[in-house]
Amino acid sequence: MSAGLERRVVFDFEIDFSNGGGLQGQGFRLDLDSGDSDIDEAALAECIVRDLRLLMVGEVRILRKRVIEEPHKRRVTAAPELS
């Protein structure tokens, strides 16, 4: 991958909720911080839960993850604190 290009991670995921039910996503994309060439599954699971503002999350499974060069689609902003 070339230096200076923005990167995104493309992945499928499955999320189980501790109070029942679940959520699946296919081909989901998240922007990576500049300088990151990869992200581990635990960090990616944290990002998706935070980005979607999910509560009562049980297990998160990351499937078919790959990093691509692609411009970011939104500005990087701090997520609001949930109380």
C-alpha positions as CSV (number, residue, x, y, z in Angstrom):
1,M,0.0,0.0,0.0
2,S,1.2,3.5,-0.8
3,A,2.1,6.0,1.9
4,G,-0.3,8.9,2.2
5,L,-3.4,7.2,1.0
6,E,-6.3,6.7,3.3
7,R,-7.2,3.2,4.4
8,R,-10.5,1.6,5.3
9,V,-11.2,-1.9,6.7
10,V,-13.8,-4.0,5.0
11,F,-15.3,-6.8,7.0
12,D,-18.3,-9.0,7.9
13,F,-19.4,-9.2,11.5
14,E,-21.8,-10.9,13.8
15,I,-22.9,-9.4,17.2
16,D,-24.8,-11.2,19.9
17,F,-26.6,-9.2,22.5
18,S,-26.6,-10.2,26.2
19,N,-30.3,-9.7,26.4
20,G,-31.0,-11.8,23.3
21,G,-31.0,-11.3,19.6
22,G,-28.1,-10.3,17.3
23,L,-26.9,-8.2,14.4
24,Q,-25.0,-9.1,11.2
25,G,-23.2,-7.0,8.7
26,Q,-21.6,-7.8,5.4
27,G,-19.1,-5.7,3.5
28,F,-19.1,-3.1,6.3
29,R,-16.5,-0.4,6.0
30,L,-14.8,1.7,8.6
31,D,-12.1,4.3,8.2
32,L,-8.7,3.5,9.7
33,D,-6.7,6.2,11.6
34,S,-3.8,7.6,9.5
35,G,-0.7,5.5,9.9
36,D,-2.6,2.3,10.6
37,S,-2.0,-0.4,8.0
38,D,-4.0,-3.0,9.9
39,I,-6.3,-3.4,12.9
40,D,-6.7,-6.5,15.1
41,E,-10.1,-8.2,15.6
42,A,-10.5,-7.0,19.2
43,A,-9.9,-3.4,18.3
44,L,-12.2,-3.7,15.3
45,A,-14.9,-5.2,17.5
46,E,-14.6,-2.2,19.9
47,C,-14.8,0.2,16.9
48,I,-18.0,-1.3,15.5
49,V,-19.7,-1.4,18.8
50,R,-18.8,2.2,19.6
51,D,-19.5,3.5,16.0
52,L,-23.0,1.9,16.1
53,R,-23.5,3.0,19.7
54,L,-24.6,-0.5,20.7
55,L,-25.5,-1.5,24.3
56,M,-25.7,-4.8,26.0
57,V,-23.3,-6.4,23.6
58,G,-22.2,-10.0,24.3
59,E,-19.9,-11.6,21.7
60,V,-18.6,-9.9,18.6
61,R,-17.2,-12.0,15.7
62,I,-15.2,-10.4,12.9
63,L,-15.2,-12.3,9.6
64,R,-13.4,-11.8,6.3
65,K,-11.5,-8.7,7.3
66,R,-9.3,-6.9,4.7
67,V,-7.7,-3.4,4.5
68,I,-8.1,-1.4,1.4
69,E,-6.9,2.0,0.1
70,E,-9.9,4.2,-0.3
71,P,-10.7,7.8,0.7
72,H,-12.4,8.2,4.0
73,K,-16.1,9.0,3.8
74,R,-16.5,11.2,6.8
75,R,-14.5,13.4,9.1
76,V,-13.0,11.8,12.1
77,T,-14.8,13.1,15.2
78,A,-14.8,12.0,18.7
79,A,-17.9,9.8,19.5
80,P,-20.1,11.4,22.1
81,E,-19.9,10.0,25.6
82,L,-22.8,7.7,26.4
83,S,-24.0,7.8,30.0
